[in-house]
Amino acid sequence: MFCANPECPHVRDTKTAAEYRDGIAVCPECGARLVPDRPAVSSPASIPAARDAPLVVVASFNFRQDADLAVSMLVANGLQACTFADDCGGVDPGLGFATRARVLVPETQAHVALALLRDLKQ
């Protein structure tokens, strides 16, 4: 099993994908889901450009913490993502029930984010 995250500390330090024994599903260094085949080491530039892409909602959650967890997983897999929650910065979490916490990603990365989130739910 290999870590395919180009931002993984191991990849940045060694320029090679970290290899783990079977049975390990998540990279212990960056938290990315491991893949069975050694990936070609790529730079973050290989992820679709997101600088000028509009943001789209890929998931919504009742609690900000759940949205933040999803964002962390997406970022660990090399995507850009953020949480949008109207809860007064966490001061009034009850507002989250009126407006759910949403996970936003650049439109160019939405298909990858949706696939990762789908895998997370399974």
C-alpha positions as CSV (number, residue, x, y, z in Angstrom):
1,M,0.0,0.0,0.0
2,F,1.3,3.5,-0.9
3,C,0.5,7.1,0.1
4,A,-0.5,9.0,-3.0
5,N,-0.6,12.4,-1.3
6,P,1.9,14.8,-3.0
7,E,1.9,16.9,0.2
8,C,2.8,14.0,2.5
9,P,5.8,14.8,4.6
10,H,7.5,11.6,3.4
11,V,7.0,12.5,-0.2
12,R,8.3,16.1,0.4
13,D,11.4,14.8,2.2
14,T,12.3,11.8,0.0
15,K,10.5,12.5,-3.4
16,T,9.1,9.0,-3.3
17,A,5.7,7.6,-2.1
18,A,5.8,6.0,1.3
19,E,5.1,2.2,1.2
20,Y,3.2,0.4,4.0
21,R,2.4,-3.3,4.6
22,D,-1.0,-4.7,3.7
23,G,-3.6,-4.1,6.3
24,I,-2.7,-0.4,6.8
25,A,-5.3,1.8,5.2
26,V,-4.3,5.3,6.1
27,C,-0.9,7.0,5.9
28,P,0.3,7.6,9.5
29,E,2.2,10.7,8.4
30,C,-0.5,12.7,6.6
31,G,-3.8,10.8,7.1
32,A,-4.4,10.2,3.4
33,R,-6.1,6.9,2.3
34,L,-3.5,4.5,0.9
35,V,-3.7,3.1,-2.6
36,P,-2.6,-0.4,-3.8
37,D,-0.3,0.7,-6.6
38,R,2.8,2.9,-6.3
39,P,1.8,6.3,-7.6
40,A,4.0,8.4,-9.8
41,V,5.2,11.2,-7.5
42,S,3.6,14.3,-8.7
43,S,3.6,17.9,-7.5
44,P,0.5,19.6,-6.2
45,A,0.4,21.3,-9.6
46,S,-1.0,18.0,-10.9
47,I,-4.2,18.7,-9.0
48,P,-6.6,20.7,-11.2
49,A,-6.0,24.5,-10.8
50,A,-8.3,25.9,-8.2
51,R,-7.1,29.5,-7.9
52,D,-9.9,31.1,-10.0
53,A,-12.5,28.3,-9.8
54,P,-15.7,29.1,-8.1
55,L,-16.4,27.2,-4.8
56,V,-19.1,24.6,-4.8
57,V,-20.8,22.7,-1.9
58,V,-19.8,19.0,-1.9
59,A,-21.3,18.0,1.5
60,S,-23.3,19.4,4.4
61,F,-23.4,18.4,8.1
62,N,-25.5,19.1,11.1
63,F,-22.4,19.8,13.2
64,R,-19.4,22.0,12.3
65,Q,-17.0,19.4,13.8
66,D,-18.1,16.8,11.2
67,A,-17.6,19.3,8.4
68,D,-14.2,20.2,9.7
69,L,-13.3,16.5,9.8
70,A,-14.3,16.0,6.2
71,V,-12.3,19.1,5.2
72,S,-9.2,17.7,7.0
73,M,-9.6,14.4,5.0
74,L,-9.9,16.3,1.7
75,V,-6.8,18.5,2.5
76,A,-4.8,15.4,3.5
77,N,-5.6,14.0,0.1
78,G,-4.2,17.1,-1.7
79,L,-7.4,19.1,-2.3
80,Q,-8.3,22.6,-1.3
81,A,-11.3,22.7,1.0
82,C,-13.0,24.8,3.6
83,T,-15.9,24.8,6.1
84,F,-18.7,27.3,5.8
85,A,-20.8,27.4,9.0
86,D,-23.0,30.2,10.2
87,D,-22.6,29.5,13.9
88,C,-21.0,32.7,15.1
89,G,-17.5,31.2,14.9
90,G,-18.6,28.3,17.2
91,V,-19.9,30.7,19.9
92,D,-23.5,29.7,19.2
93,P,-23.5,26.1,17.8
94,G,-27.3,26.0,18.1
95,L,-27.4,28.1,14.9
96,G,-26.0,25.1,13.1
97,F,-29.4,23.5,13.2
98,A,-30.9,26.3,11.2
99,T,-28.1,26.4,8.6
100,R,-26.0,23.3,8.2
101,A,-22.2,23.4,8.1
102,R,-21.1,23.0,4.5
103,V,-17.9,21.7,2.9
104,L,-16.7,23.9,0.0
105,V,-14.1,23.0,-2.7
106,P,-13.1,24.6,-6.0
107,E,-15.4,23.5,-8.8
108,T,-12.4,21.9,-10.6
109,Q,-11.8,19.6,-7.7
110,A,-15.4,18.7,-6.9
111,H,-15.5,15.3,-8.7
112,V,-12.4,14.1,-6.7
113,A,-13.8,15.5,-3.4
114,L,-17.2,13.7,-4.0
115,A,-15.4,10.4,-4.7
116,L,-13.3,10.7,-1.5
117,L,-16.4,11.7,0.6
118,R,-18.3,8.7,-0.9
119,D,-15.5,6.4,0.1
120,L,-15.6,7.9,3.6
121,K,-19.3,7.1,4.1
122,Q,-18.8,3.4,3.1
